Amino acid sequence: MPMSASAFVVRPAQRHSRTRSRCFGHSAPAQRALPFSLNTGALAKEPSKPESSKVLRMLMFGKPGAGKGTLSARLVKNYDILSLSTGDMLRQHIAEKTDVGRMAEEIVAAGGLLPDDIMLKVVASRLDHLRNKHWILDGFPRTLGQGKLFDGHLRQQGTPLSLIVNLDVPDEVILSRIADRWVHLPSGRVYSQSYNPPKVAGLDDETGEPLTKRPDDNPDTFTRRLQKFYAATAPLLSYFNSHSSGETKVVTLSGVTSDEIWPQLDSVVQGLFPSLKRRTEIRKPQRQTTLTEVIVTTSEKESSQTKRRATQNM
């Protein structure tokens, strides 16, 4: 795939030693869902800052199991960056019954897919109030249509994406990684029997609770997920490459493990955002809510309410 002048590829010069590292997704502190508006004049635009103060607005793409969550968590752990989850945002809107939340809940309860414009409203209601904050967004955009809407909205707001990272990990590596992956579902901690095993086989290091296999951690499901990834993400990356500029850098990082890719990512972030502050204290990671989990939870809630009403009417 041709790369634009502002896109570049970073490949490891040598293999880094594999150290055990368990970093997991962190969500920004909870606060009330903000009302949504696409009125570009609704938010006062702050004076532009010099290049040395460039704001990190980042997306990370990668195949299922490529290490997006681990690498994002390392950035959040080391730097003053907000990790934003689309699933968390949607759950908050539904819980607080905002206009967007009510629309989304009705669609999900009916078994439908959330339209791109609804997803944009969910995300924009948060990002539009983070003009000079560094952030990484997880779970959006996932399709070319969403990418175009999202990119257009951010540019209209004067807050374009500044970094897009594509993780290039071989398919066979991810397949073997998924085959021996075990998780502690309550916390989201992930273990690998080959390079990141738990201290006690089958038990979580922190709680001692049993580890489980994810239902979709099998070759057949992975192959289907991989096909969907290529179908959806390839056009997205092509779009961002062709529309990248001095404001938006597109970077491909290659490696086999997160420990190999992390030094490359850290170097890119430090080089492009020299004013980004390092954290002085370690933040305890929190498990993010995926969009799929929100949809499943909402559907189960609706099903339970329907059964309860049917029982009461008997």
C-alpha positions, 0 to 999 in steps of 0.5 A: 500500500503506497504511503504518503510523504508524512507516513513512515515505517519503523522496524526494529533494528535488533531483537529486544530481550523479552521481559515480563510486562503486564500493562492493561487498558486504562479508562479516563476518570468517570464524569458525566456524559457531556451534551452533544452538539455539532455546532462548530461555534459552540466551543470557543477555540483556544489560541493555537500553540507552538509546534513544541506544544503539539497535542497528541490525538491518537488512533492505534490500529492492529490485528486482533491480539496485536497488542493494542491494549498493552501498548496503549496502557504503557503510554498511559502509564508513562505519559500524561495521556487520557485513554478513551474507550468508545464502549465506556462513553456509550455505557455512560450515555445510556446510564445517564439517559442522555438524548444520544444514550436513549437513541442508542439504547433503543437501537441496541434493544431492537437488535440493530447496529448503531449508525455511524452518526450516532457513534460520532455523537457519542465520541464527539461529545467527549473529545470536543471538550478535550481540545488541549488534552493528549488522548488515545481513542479505542474502538472508533473508527472501525469502518471507512464511513466512520473514519471519514465522518470522524476525520471531517468533524475533528478538522472542522473543530480545529483539532485534527488527529496528530498520530495514527499507529498501525501495528504490523505483527505477522498473522502466524505470530498472533495465531500462536499467541491467541492459542495460549492466551489466558485472561482474568476477566474481571480485571482484563489481565492477560497471560501467555503460557509462552512468554508471560505466564502467571506465577501459579499456573491457571491463577491470576497473579493479583487475586489468585482467581482462576483464569479462563479462555476467551470464547473467541480465542480459537483458530476458526474465530480468529480467521474470521476476525482477521478477515473482517479486520483486513476488510475494514481496516485496510480502507481506513489506513489507505484513507488516512495515508492519502489524507495525512499532512503535516498535522497527521502522521501515519506510522507503521511499527513492526515486531513480534511482541509488544516488548519489541514494538514498545521502544519504537512507539516510545521513540515516535511519541517522544520525537513528535511530542517533546512537550508530553509530560511523563507521569511522576506516579504510577496510575492503577489501570482500569479495565475498559468496556468494549463496545461489544460488551455494552451491546451485549449487556444492554440486550441481556437487560432488555431480554430480562425485562421482557421475560419479567413482564411476561411472567407478571402477565401470566 
